[in-house]
Amino acid sequence: MTAPTTRARLLAVPLTACLVLSAATCAPAAAAASGQPSPTVTAAAVRLALPRPTGPDAVGRDVLHLVDNSRKDPWVPESGPRRLMVSMYYPARSATGDPAPYMTAAEAASLLQRKAPGTELSPEIVSTIRTHARTGASPKHGRYPLVVLSPGFGLPRASLTSLAEELASRGYVVALVDHAYESSGTTLPDGRTITCAPLCGEPKPPEGGQATITRNRTKDIRFVIDELTRRHPAWKHARMIAPQRIGMAGHSLGGDASAATMAVDKRVRAGANLDGTFHPAITFDRPFLLLGSQADHVPGKDHTWDGSWAISRGWKRWLTVARTNHLSFTDLSILQKAAGMSGPDDLSPQRSLEITRSYVGAFFDQHLKGRKQPLLGGPSPVNPEVAFHNP
């Protein structure tokens, strides 16, 4: 995770260019140019969509509310035991279930309020982003590796939806975790939407800073794995999970949490960090993938990547992607472009997400399914934006 005043910010300016989708998206920019008030862009004017998964399987989704009665919430103890919202993605039978919403309207409003003050994008546009998973879909028969996903600090779990859908379509069960009070907004089953106000500098971060948050996330993840693999699991389709094949990936602070969880939980056999700094540098003794922007994560740019790489002896890859930023590895790159914040030379969201899903998918295919992946062997002319590093 990096300072929230720089890379963690989603949208900080109003729409300034018509870069995607329908002509109606241009209305705010045109109004601004003419000196007229900028109208709010609504879902009636434009519909955003996630890229379609590339795997052979349809995707189902369930939402779990997990309560860890063994500990109080570390950020808001008066709220009671630690509670987590988890989206479960899984290979499903085609033509079953109903379209899954991207996030709740309240979560979308909170995301825009905290990360995009002044934008003309409406909560309705964000909450109705088209997904490709279906709620209540019938599970496909079989046993599948489990991949746990952890989002960046201050970002909702929905920010990794496209990666979750991609992995599920390729034959994985995915647990996408919202860490309570560490997200822009998390809607609970009682209808309340909680935010990251206790941690987002209001009045100050917790003692120990980012490392403290990471340690808490390791407890969250271990609890989620426990709940999914115990004798009487919390998820009705838990029989789909192959408990000896578990991996984890995360964006930003979630990537830090992937490494930290592997350090204390041997059940996690492989991990990936998407553009996240470690707190502190850590040793990888099992397969680990570093995937980040060339702007911030080439050798010499992030000393925690340099330090971790030097002391790690397991299988490892260090990849960077040209013309990307911190959010390029998440769905929020789509919102960046819709808000006119993408630079003229930035990769399109479709391309940056294609690269992210291809390399993360190949990594888990190799290390959780035992299928050797030539994509991980070195540079490819198919992906000229991706550089391999071995300092």
QUIWO-V467899 format. One record per residue. SS is DSSP state (alpha for helix, beta for strand, coil for the rest). D_LAST is the distance of its C-alpha to the last C-alpha in Angstrom with 1 decimal. Layout:
<<SS D_LAST> <SS D_LAST>>
This chain:
<<coil 22.3> <coil 22.7> <coil 25.9> <coil 28.7> <coil 29.9> <coil 26.9> <coil 25.0> <coil 27.2> <coil 30.2> <coil 31.6> <coil 34.3> <coil 35.7> <coil 37.9> <coil 40.7> <coil 40.5> <coil 40.2> <coil 39.8> <coil 40.9> <coil 37.7> <coil 38.6> <coil 41.5> <coil 45.2> <alpha 47.0> <alpha 48.0> <alpha 44.5> <alpha 45.4> <alpha 48.4> <alpha 46.8> <alpha 45.2> <alpha 48.4> <alpha 50.4> <alpha 48.2> <alpha 48.6> <alpha 52.4> <coil 52.6> <coil 53.8> <coil 52.5> <coil 49.5> <coil 50.5> <coil 48.4> <beta 46.6> <coil 47.9> <coil 47.2> <coil 50.3> <coil 48.7> <coil 45.3> <coil 43.6> <coil 39.8> <beta 38.3> <coil 35.2> <coil 33.8> <coil 35.5> <coil 33.7> <coil 32.9> <coil 33.6> <coil 37.0> <coil 38.3> <beta 40.2> <beta 39.0> <beta 41.0> <beta 40.5> <beta 42.1> <beta 41.7> <beta 42.0> <beta 43.0> <beta 41.8> <beta 43.2> <beta 41.8> <beta 44.9> <beta 43.2> <beta 41.7> <beta 42.8> <coil 40.7> <coil 38.5> <coil 38.8> <coil 42.4> <alpha 44.1> <alpha 47.6> <alpha 46.6> <coil 46.8> <beta 44.4> <beta 40.9> <beta 41.3> <beta 38.7> <beta 39.2> <beta 37.2> <beta 37.3> <beta 37.3> <beta 36.4> <beta 37.4> <beta 38.4> <beta 42.0> <coil 45.0> <coil 45.6> <coil 48.3> <coil 48.6> <coil 48.1> <beta 48.1> <beta 45.5> <coil 43.2> <coil 43.0> <coil 39.7> <coil 40.6> <coil 43.9> <alpha 45.5> <alpha 45.2> <alpha 41.4> <alpha 41.1> <alpha 43.3> <alpha 41.3> <alpha 38.0> <alpha 39.5> <alpha 41.2> <alpha 38.1> <alpha 35.5> <coil 37.6> <coil 40.6> <coil 42.7> <coil 41.4> <coil 44.1> <beta 42.6> <coil 44.9> <alpha 44.1> <alpha 45.9> <alpha 43.4> <alpha 40.5> <alpha 42.4> <coil 43.5> <coil 40.3> <beta 40.8> <coil 39.0> <coil 39.3> <beta 39.9> <beta 43.5> <beta 45.0> <coil 47.2> <coil 45.9> <coil 46.8> <beta 43.9> <coil 43.0> <coil 43.8> <coil 41.0> <coil 38.3> <beta 34.9> <beta 31.6> <beta 31.3> <beta 28.5> <beta 28.9> <beta 27.7> <beta 27.5> <coil 27.8> <coil 26.4> <coil 28.4> <coil 31.7> <coil 31.4> <coil 33.8> <alpha 32.9> <alpha 34.2> <alpha 31.1> <alpha 29.4> <alpha 32.5> <alpha 31.2> <alpha 28.3> <alpha 30.9> <alpha 33.3> <alpha 30.9> <alpha 29.8> <alpha 33.5> <alpha 34.5> <coil 32.1> <coil 33.7> <beta 32.3> <beta 34.1> <beta 32.4> <beta 33.2> <beta 32.4> <beta 33.0> <beta 34.5> <coil 34.0> <coil 37.3> <coil 37.5> <coil 33.8> <coil 34.5> <coil 36.4> <coil 39.1> <beta 40.0> <beta 43.5> <coil 45.0> <coil 47.8> <coil 50.4> <coil 49.6> <coil 48.0> <beta 44.7> <beta 42.7> <coil 39.9> <coil 37.1> <coil 39.5> <coil 39.2> <coil 35.4> <coil 34.9> <coil 35.8> <coil 39.5> <coil 40.2> <coil 36.8> <coil 33.8> <coil 34.3> <coil 33.8> <coil 30.2> <alpha 29.1> <alpha 26.4> <alpha 25.7> <alpha 29.4> <alpha 29.4> <alpha 26.4> <alpha 28.3> <alpha 31.4> <alpha 29.6> <alpha 28.7> <alpha 32.4> <alpha 33.3> <alpha 31.1> <alpha 32.3> <alpha 35.8> <alpha 35.4> <alpha 34.2> <alpha 37.1> <alpha 39.5> <alpha 38.4> <alpha 38.5> <coil 41.4> <coil 44.7> <coil 46.3> <coil 43.4> <coil 43.6> <coil 42.9> <coil 45.7> <coil 43.4> <alpha 41.2> <alpha 42.3> <alpha 39.9> <beta 36.9> <beta 35.4> <beta 34.5> <beta 32.3> <beta 29.9> <beta 28.6> <beta 25.4> <beta 24.5> <beta 22.8> <beta 23.2> <beta 22.7> <coil 21.8> <alpha 23.4> <alpha 24.2> <alpha 20.5> <alpha 20.3> <alpha 23.5> <alpha 22.1> <alpha 19.7> <alpha 22.5> <alpha 25.0> <alpha 23.1> <alpha 22.9> <alpha 26.7> <coil 27.9> <coil 27.2> <coil 29.1> <beta 26.0> <beta 24.2> <beta 21.4> <beta 20.1> <beta 18.5> <beta 17.7> <beta 18.7> <coil 17.6> <coil 18.4> <coil 17.3> <coil 17.6> <coil 20.4> <coil 19.0> <coil 15.6> <coil 16.3> <coil 15.6> <coil 15.8> <coil 17.9> <coil 18.9> <coil 17.4> <beta 15.7> <beta 14.8> <beta 13.1> <beta 14.8> <beta 15.3> <beta 16.4> <alpha 14.5> <alpha 16.7> <alpha 15.4> <alpha 12.2> <coil 9.6> <coil 6.7> <coil 9.3> <coil 12.1> <coil 12.6> <alpha 12.1> <alpha 13.2> <alpha 10.4> <alpha 7.9> <alpha 10.5> <alpha 11.3> <alpha 8.1> <alpha 8.0> <alpha 11.7> <coil 12.2> <coil 13.5> <coil 15.2> <coil 14.6> <beta 12.0> <beta 10.9> <beta 9.2> <beta 11.6> <beta 13.0> <beta 16.5> <coil 18.0> <coil 21.3> <coil 21.2> <coil 22.1> <alpha 22.2> <alpha 25.2> <alpha 24.2> <alpha 23.2> <coil 26.7> <coil 30.3> <alpha 30.8> <alpha 29.3> <alpha 32.6> <alpha 34.5> <alpha 32.4> <alpha 33.5> <alpha 37.0> <coil 37.2> <coil 36.1> <coil 32.9> <coil 30.6> <coil 29.6> <coil 30.8> <coil 27.3> <coil 26.1> <coil 25.7> <coil 28.8> <alpha 28.9> <alpha 29.9> <alpha 26.8> <alpha 24.3> <alpha 26.0> <alpha 26.2> <alpha 22.4> <alpha 22.0> <alpha 24.7> <alpha 23.6> <alpha 20.1> <alpha 21.3> <alpha 24.3> <alpha 22.5> <alpha 20.3> <alpha 23.5> <alpha 25.4> <alpha 23.1> <alpha 22.8> <alpha 26.3> <coil 28.3> <coil 26.7> <coil 26.5> <coil 23.6> <coil 22.2> <alpha 21.1> <alpha 19.8> <alpha 16.8> <coil 16.1> <coil 14.4> <coil 15.5> <coil 19.2> <alpha 21.8> <alpha 23.6> <alpha 21.0> <coil 19.8> <coil 18.8> <beta 15.9> <beta 12.4> <beta 9.9> <beta 6.1> <coil 3.8> <coil 0.0>>
